[in-house]
Amino acid sequence: MVAAVLQRPDGRFLLAQRPPGKAYAGYWEFPGGKVEPDETPALALKRELQEELGINITTAHPWLTREYDYEHAAVRLDFFRVRAWRGELRGREQQAFAWQRIDAINVAPLLPANGPILAALKLPETYAITGFTPATPPRQLAAAMDDALARGLRLFQVRGRDWPAERFSALATEIIARARAAGAQVLINADAGLAQRCGADGVHLTAAQLRDTRARPQLPLVAASCHDAEELELAAGLGVDFAVLGPVLPTPTHAGAKTLGWPGFRALAAGRPMPVFALGGIDEACREAALASGAHGLAMIRGAWRQLLP
């Protein structure tokens, strides 16, 4: 089956109510339907939205795949994010529909399978990873964080490679305070204990930690770095909120390293139950290629901190 997350430029998304005569009649869901034997999921999505809502999709990006066991059937749903279409919405099956904000959903009841999708929609589409060094002046660090927040960034990873423990703790505390005042979220790289002590929103596990972790850390957000299919499987099994996959493109700091390219990223990200960010040589110019390849968004170091990193 396929489902569409139709999104307006302001971030509102569409939910439709299941009509009488169908299982779970009256419940709200993302519109979509069955894939016919001769169809790809993308073609099925276009057909279903034309039949149900009278619109013609012009841009649809693959996103997540979720499986759910209902009482009447087990379903596998391929979700697409749809941001461009032609025609005016109308319920061709006499179903109601409503535009919703992720922080103010006012329709009920929702189909149970949609819980993880709503959680994924809360994640921003840019993940800013700090690349500061201990030599960076504190005033410059604060200015860079304020600049990032002013540009709308709302999801951060604080990475403390080569930082003395006490100074890294102070850096994390400072970034968390500034982020919280702006309604942004912060994850600490590799240190769940520090994340808990300094009040971070979560932890970002390294690939090595991912292989050694048997239970999800007790934090609201958990992410993981992945480089191949095995690590993505481990991340999904651990129940992470999102993964970061790369390197996609060459980077100055890892010259000559093997990269995935967009076809490789797409092949690995396809069918995953959690959002996957693209990392490695990424800047804002990569956004459309990343979304078209199934990425939730961009994970960036240099591309996020224009004041500090060359």
Residue, then its C-alpha position, 0 to 999 in steps of 0.5 A: m500500500v501507499a500513502a501520501v503526506l501532502q504538505r503545504p509550504d507552511g508545513r501543514f499536512l492533509l489527513a482524510q477521514r475513512p468513509p462509511g463501508k470501509a474498515y475503521a470508518g470514521y478514522w483519520e489517515f494519510p490518503g492513499g491506497k493499494v498498489e495494483p500488480d502492474e504498478t510501482p508504488a509511485l504510480a499507484l500513489k498518483r492514481e490513488l490521489q487522482e481517484e480519491l482527491g481529484i489531484n495530479i501529483t507533480t512532485a512526490h518524494p519517497w520517505l518511510t516504510r512502515e508495517y502494522d498489524y491491524e485486526h483485519a489485515a497486516v499492512r505495509l505502507d510506503f509513505f511519500r511526501v507530496r509537495a506539488w500537485r495540480g487541481e483542487l482537492r475534493g473528496r471523490e468518495q465523500q470523505a472529509f479531509a482537513w489540513q493539520r499542524i503537527d503541533a495542533i492536530n484537531v481531528a480524531p480518532l487517528l489510525p494507530a499506524n500513523g503514530p510514527i509518521l507524526a513523530a517523524l513529521k516533527l523532525p526538522e529537515t536540517y540537522a546541524i552538527t557542530g564542527f567547532t574546535p577547542a581553539t574557537p573563541p567562546r564569543q564566536l561559538a555563541a555568535a555562530m549558534d545565534d546565527a544558526l537559530a536566526r536562520g531557522l535551524r532547530l535540530f543540532q548535534v553537539r560533537g566534542r571530538d578532541w575536546p577536554a571533557e569539562r570544556f565539552s560539557a560547558l559547550a553542550t550546556e551553552i548550546i542547549a540553553r540557547a537552543r531551548a530558548a528558541g524551541a530547538q532540540v539538541l542531541i549529544n554525540a556519543d555520550a548518553g550520560l552527558a546528555q542526561r546530565c545537561g538536559a539535552d533532548g537526546v543522544h547520537l550514537t556512533a556506528a561503533q556504539l550502535r553495534d554494541t548497544r542492546a537497548r535504546p537509551q532512555l532519552p526522548l530522541v535517539a539517533a545513529s550514524c550508519h554507513d551500510a545496510e547492516e548498520l541501518e538494520l541495527a538502527a531500526g531494530l534499536g528503535v532510533d528516531f532517525a539515522v544519518l547515512g553517509p558519506v554521500l559525496p566527497t568531503p575535504t576532511h576525508a579526501g579519497a574516502k569511498t562515497l555512496g553517491w545519490p544512487g547508493f544512498r537511495a538504495l540503502a535508504a529505501g524501505r526504512p521505517m525511520p527518517v534517514f538524513a544524508l551526510g557527507g559533502i552536503d550543503e543546501a544545494c543538495r536538498e532537492a537531490a537528497l529528498a528525491s533520493g528518499a532522505h528526510g533531510l540534510a545533515m551538515i557540518r560546514g553547510a550549517w555553520r557559515q560563520l566558523l567553518p571554511 
